[in-house]
Amino acid sequence: MPQLTPDALRDAVARSAPSRLPALTQHLFEATTNAQQTQSLAPLRAFVHSWAVFVAIERHPARAERLRELERIVEAGEADPSNAITEIRTIREAAEAELWRPGTTPRVPSPAA
């Protein structure tokens, strides 16, 4: 995992999913603006958490592809999405667990903090 800073996350996204850079840039702009307006670091913590989970998922191409497949199933709305939603949750939880695993540096603060 990269350092959990906006610049390091931007670099990681540029390598793993360059098409997502505009979304990251927009999210960072919004988080920075909200942090300034509210005088709180919570929006920046939420940004780091969100993109750190994204990078953790993208680090495993098979897992990233499975997530995209599950998201397509849910978006299509053609079948009961319960199993797909459960598997999406499992993938995201596994990625989040990687952020808190000993040896990952630094740990990302909880978005609720």
N, C-alpha and C positions, 0 to 999 in steps of 0.2 A: 504494500500500500504506500502511496505517496504521503508526504507530509500533509496534514489536514489544514492547508491554508488555501485561500482562493487561487493564488498563482500556481501552486503545485497541483491542485485539482484541475485547473484549466489545462495545464500541460498534460496531465493524465488523460483528460477527455480528448484533447487534440490528437493524442496517439491512438486511443481506443475507439473513439466515436466522433470524428471531426464534424460530422453533420449536426451534432448536438451543441457545438460551441455557441451559436447564436442564442440558444435557450439558456445556457449557463451564463452568458454575458448579461442577458436581460434579467435573469433571476438575481445576479449579483448587484446590478444597478438598483433593482427594486429593494433588495435587502439592505443595501447601503442607505438608500433614501429613507426607508422605514426606520432604520436604526438611528439616523440623525433626527428624524421627526419625533420619535418616541424617546430618544436618549436612552436606548436600551440595546444591548448586544444580542438580544433574543433573535431578531431577524437574521443576523449574521450567523449565529449558531445554527439556526434552522437551515440556512443556505449550505453551510459546511456539512451538516448531517445529511441532507438530501443528496448532495453531489458525491459525498464519500460513499454512501450506499450505492449510488449509480456506478461509481468506479469499481467498487468491490464486486458488483454483479458483472460488469464488463470484463473484469480480469479473467473470467472463466467463460470463454466463448460459447461452450455448449449450454451453460446456465443462462447466459444472456439471450441466446437464440430461443431457448425454451420459454423464457419469460415473454419474449416478443410473440411467440406462437400462442401462449396463453392469453395475452392481451388481445390478440386478434379474435380469439374465440369469444371472449367477453364482449368486445366491441361489436361483433357480428350479431349478437343477440338471437341467434338461431336455435340455440339449445340452452338447457339449464346450465348457467355458468357456475354453479356452486363448487364443483370439483376444481375448475380452473381458478376460481378466486382463492380457494384453500391452498392450492399449489403456489399461486402468486405470493400469498402471505408467507408460505414456507421459504420461498426463495429470498424474499426480502428480509425475513428474520435471520436466515443464515448469513446474508451479507452484513447485516447489522452486528451479528455476533463476531464477525471478523474484525470489526472496528474495536471491540472491547477485549479481544484475545490478548493475553499477555505477550509482549514483544512487539505489538503494533504501537507506533509512536507517531505523533501524540494521539491520545484518545480524543475522540470528538465529544464535545459536551452535549448533553441531552438538549433537544430543541425546546423543552419546557423550562430549562434553567434560566 
